[in-house]
Amino acid sequence: MNATNPTTAFRELEPDSGRGQPAVDTDEETLEAPPDGGAPILCRLCGQVVSRADQRMTVEGQHRHTFANPHGLVFEIGCFKNVTGCAHAGPPSTEFAWFAGCTWRVTVCGGCLSHLGWQFISGAGGGFYGLILDRIVEGPPPASA
């Protein structure tokens, strides 16, 4: 998969904030999680654990963001500090970057290789993940068969 292919490159629907780096807020007051780290966040397709509720975060004042790619496909993503059970596809790209000052690369489920979102890497060395909300679900992992 080529990360700079126009079918995998995206742009923000809302106007650019004009800042050089996204404002990342890790204060979880509005995103309270249970003391145990919260429920696991799962791949909706295969049930692979990909994050936990306590990894939710806000970027530029919001946890949820809505973006569209050049072909008009709209994605609603949620921002997360870290993911587990995921892999990355392709090198980081600056094309059609959604967050100023960040490169991005595709994030896929390590269990089924379903496209789950993107890793955003800031020029300052930090970063976060944007997971496509209709491709993940919060809850206990499925029981083993």
LORO-285837 format. One record per residue (C-alpha): residue number from 1; x, y, z. Coordinates in pm, whole numbers, plus 32768, in hexadecimal, padded with zeros to 4 digits. Last residue first. Layout:
<recs>
   k   c1   c2   c3
 NUM    X    Y    Z
...
</recs>
This chain:
<recs>
   k   c1   c2   c3
 145 7A3E 7805 882F
 144 7AED 790D 88FD
 143 7A05 7A13 8993
 142 7A07 7B63 88E1
 141 7AD6 7C75 8985
 140 7A10 7D4E 8A76
 139 798B 7E95 89F3
 138 79C9 7FC7 8921
 137 79A3 7FA7 87A9
 136 7A82 8005 8685
 135 7A4A 802C 850F
 134 7931 812E 852C
 133 7A18 8210 85F5
 132 7B38 821D 84FF
 131 7C68 822C 85E2
 130 7D46 8362 85E7
 129 7E8B 8311 8699
 128 7F78 83F5 8754
 127 80CB 8498 8733
 126 81FA 8533 87CE
 125 834A 856B 8726
 124 8339 86E7 8703
 123 82E9 86C4 8590
 122 81A8 861A 85F9
 121 8152 84B3 859B
 120 7FEA 8455 854E
 119 7F9C 82E1 853E
 118 7E6E 8299 8467
 117 7D29 81D9 8464
 116 7C9B 807A 8488
 115 7CE3 7FE3 8331
 114 7C98 7E6F 835B
 113 7DD3 7D98 836E
 112 7D12 7C7D 841E
 111 7DC8 7C51 856A
 110 7ED0 7D63 8561
 109 7DC2 7E62 8512
 108 7E44 7F6D 8424
 107 7ED7 80C9 8456
 106 7F23 81A0 8323
 105 8033 82A6 833C
 104 8030 8413 8396
 103 8115 8541 83A6
 102 80C1 8654 8497
 101 8108 87CC 84A1
 100 7FA2 882C 8450
  99 7EAB 8712 8491
  98 7DE6 8680 836E
  97 7F10 864C 828A
  96 7EAE 8642 8118
  95 800D 85CF 80BD
  94 8107 85D6 81DF
  93 814A 845F 81D8
  92 81E1 8364 82CC
  91 8253 8221 8223
  90 8166 810B 81C8
  89 807A 8033 8291
  88 807E 802C 840B
  87 8022 7F0E 84F5
  86 7F28 7EEE 8611
  85 7EFF 7E0D 8742
  84 7F3B 7F2D 882E
  83 7EE3 809D 8807
  82 7F58 81D5 88B9
  81 7EEE 8339 8907
  80 7D9C 831B 885A
  79 7CD6 8410 8783
  78 7B7E 83B1 86FC
  77 7B3C 83BB 8588
  76 7A0C 8405 84B2
  75 7A60 83BB 8347
  74 79BF 8449 820C
  73 7A0C 83C2 80B1
  72 79FF 84EA 7FBF
  71 7B01 8472 7EC5
  70 7C08 8568 7F46
  69 7BE2 84D0 80A3
  68 7AEE 8557 81A3
  67 7B18 85AD 8314
  66 7A47 85AF 8453
  65 7AED 85D1 85A8
  64 7A93 8539 86F9
  63 7B64 8562 8838
  62 7B59 86DD 8821
  61 7C1B 880F 889B
  60 7D24 8816 878B
  59 7D70 86AC 87DF
  58 7CB5 8605 88FC
  57 7D0C 84B6 8993
  56 7C8A 8354 89B4
  55 7D91 8262 8A3C
  54 7CC7 821D 8B78
  53 7BC2 8167 8AA6
  52 7CBE 8061 8A3B
  51 7D65 8017 88EC
  50 7D6B 7F21 87C7
  49 7CDB 7DE3 8862
  48 7C8E 7CFA 873C
  47 7B17 7CB8 871C
  46 7B21 7C55 85AB
  45 7A51 7D55 84EB
  44 7A00 7E58 85F7
  43 7B6E 7E73 865B
  42 7B5D 7E99 87D3
  41 7B89 7FAC 88D7
  40 7BB9 7F0C 8A2C
  39 7AEE 7F8F 8B4D
  38 7B8C 807C 8C41
  37 7CE5 809F 8CCC
  36 7C93 7FF3 8E17
  35 7C27 813E 8EB7
  34 7AF8 815C 8DCF
  33 7B20 825D 8CBC
  32 7AB8 83CB 8CBC
  31 7ACC 847D 8B6D
  30 7A70 85DF 8BD7
  29 7B77 85E9 8CEA
  28 7C75 852B 8C15
  27 7D77 863E 8BF1
  26 7E54 85C6 8AD1
  25 7E24 86FE 8A02
  24 7EDA 870B 88B5
  23 7ECE 8856 87FC
  22 7F3C 87FB 869E
  21 8089 8891 8634
  20 80CD 89B7 854A
  19 7F85 8A62 859A
  18 7EA6 8AF5 848C
  17 7D73 8A3A 850B
  16 7D3A 89AD 83B2
  15 7BCF 89CC 8344
  14 7AED 889E 8388
  13 7AD2 8781 8290
  12 7C3C 8715 82C0
  11 7CED 866D 819D
  10 7D41 8503 814D
   9 7E32 8424 808E
   8 7DDF 82B2 8068
   7 7D35 82C3 7F13
   6 7E2C 83D0 7EAA
   5 7F4F 82DA 7ECC
   4 804F 8376 7FB7
   3 8045 8256 80B2
   2 8089 8155 7F9F
   1 8000 8000 8000
</recs>
